[in-house]
Each structure stands twice: as C-alpha cells, then as structure tokens.
C-alpha cells in the first residue's frame, strides 16, 4: 500500500504563495515517484522558518491533529530541515518526517541499478544521515521500510557516528577507484567531439537520446528515470560524435548528490558541446533553465558552447 503523505511549504517575504504552491506540486510529483500518495498540502506565512519546529506552534498543532485524524504515514517538507528541527517535529507528530533532500535521496536509492550508481547514492545518504543519527526516528523503531528508510536508512540509523564515518571513507575510496577506471575509458574514446545532454529532470533527454542514437536507453515519465550516464557514438550527415545522456537536474538538488555523482557529471565537464533540453510546455520552464544553469555553474560548465533544445512544443500553451 502507498504511504499517505502530507506536504508542507513555507511562504516567506521572498517567495509568493503562488510560487510555493507550484513548488509543492513538484514535491507532490517527487512523492509520487517515491511511492507516496499525497492527501493534503499545508502552507504557512512566516518571516523565516522557526528554529525549533520550522512551522509556527499553531500550524504545527494543526498538522498534528490532521495526522492523527487521517492516519497519515509521512510528512514531507519542501525545504531542508536541520537535524534539530527534524527530531523535534518527528517527536511532536509521532510519524516519519522527511525533507526535500531526504526524499530525493530516497528516489535515487530506488532508481540506482548499477553497482556504481548504488555506491554513489549510498555515499550521499550516509553523508546526509551522519549529523542526524542522534534520535532520528527512535520512536519509530517498530516501523521498518518505506520512504526515507531505504538503503543505509534501514541499517545505519542506530549505528554510531564512527561506523558511519568509516563507511563514508570506504565508499569514497570505492568511488575513487571507479572514477579512475571511468577516466581511462573516457580517455580511450579518441578525439571525437563529445556532446552531453543536460536539462531538468523528466524533460525527455533519454527519449531524444534514443531517437538520435537509435538505442534503447530507459525512459519513463517519472523523475530521475536515468541515473547512469550512457554514451553512444552517433553519425549525423557523415559527422560522427559521442552523445552522452546524464542524470537530470532539479531545483535544490542536494549537495551530497552533486559531490557523490562527480564522475557522472564529469561527462558534462569534459563535453565539447551541451544540448540543454527544456520542457517548454511546463509553465516554470524559465526557472528550470535557471536551476540547470546554476548547477552547470557549480561544476564549472556554464560557459561551454550550448544548444538549447525546446521539447514538448506540441503541448505548449502560450
């Protein structure tokens, strides 16, 4: 059975009510991808998040009552919670409390198929969990599995920080060795022009990859359908080049994932040309472009020659 979820967003002086509602719709899509059914959205206007419980006292009590009356399984916040906020809210509501970062990490844990992708996701999860181990969902020990409890979430929550740090070191060493192998592989590709597909998640990169390269890269109408980079040799009008499909970007992509997916993003760094795909039918496509450009800037790839590709134009509404 799908877990019943409620989503929470904060309206601050810098963010309008309309924008927050749009953000929560994206969070609902994330929750659906993770396997949850959203039953209600909560928002509150505050100058800034409450240091202890993120929401104000009255709104927190309103959420608690709704949780009890409707047998809610999980509460998901659109912003990253501090370890203290997460512990305090979890104790008040007496159910699992996730933030946007934890939800995205959980989806990556589901989507990771190869050993390399699983290692990258596990490293990101461990780095996220490390400062949160103390008292994290200790009142939920009887509940196992579900969203936010996958991967190391099931086995590492009760372990001490030393063990998790040791595991992080081992995972980093494993990724380092794989990175060396992948770097050698990239070096062996010769001097063909390298083109990398980049864009917001679920804009159709893998579908375009399949069309151009006549390959069968996994494509699905869900967020983060592709985690592993796929590279194919393509010839267009007697011009050969290498085309790489990369992991989709998203607003507030967790820094842990950017760090652990370094080698995957190296395909973008080492590309000669970027194909920046945009879902022009999405009403927030301009913000999506800005989110992708921000991540490209973070990995020093924003100034590469870029061709903007507008997808889904058949359902575009002016």
Secondary structure as UniProt FT lines:
FT   STRAND          3..11
FT   TURN            13..14
FT   HELIX           17..34
FT   STRAND          36..45
FT   TURN            51..53
FT   HELIX           57..70
FT   STRAND          74..77
FT   HELIX           83..93
FT   STRAND          96..99
FT   HELIX           100..111
FT   HELIX           115..130
FT   TURN            131..132
FT   TURN            134..137
FT   HELIX           138..140
FT   TURN            141..142
FT   TURN            147..148
FT   HELIX           152..155
FT   TURN            157..158
FT   HELIX           161..187
FT   TURN            188..191
FT   STRAND          193..200
FT   TURN            201..202
FT   HELIX           205..213
FT   TURN            223..224
FT   STRAND          230..236
FT   TURN            237..238
FT   STRAND          239..245
FT   TURN            251..252
FT   HELIX           255..260
FT   HELIX           262..269
FT   STRAND          273..279
FT   TURN            280..281
FT   TURN            283..284
FT   HELIX           285..298
FT   TURN            299..300
FT   TURN            302..303
FT   STRAND          305..311
FT   HELIX           313..315
//
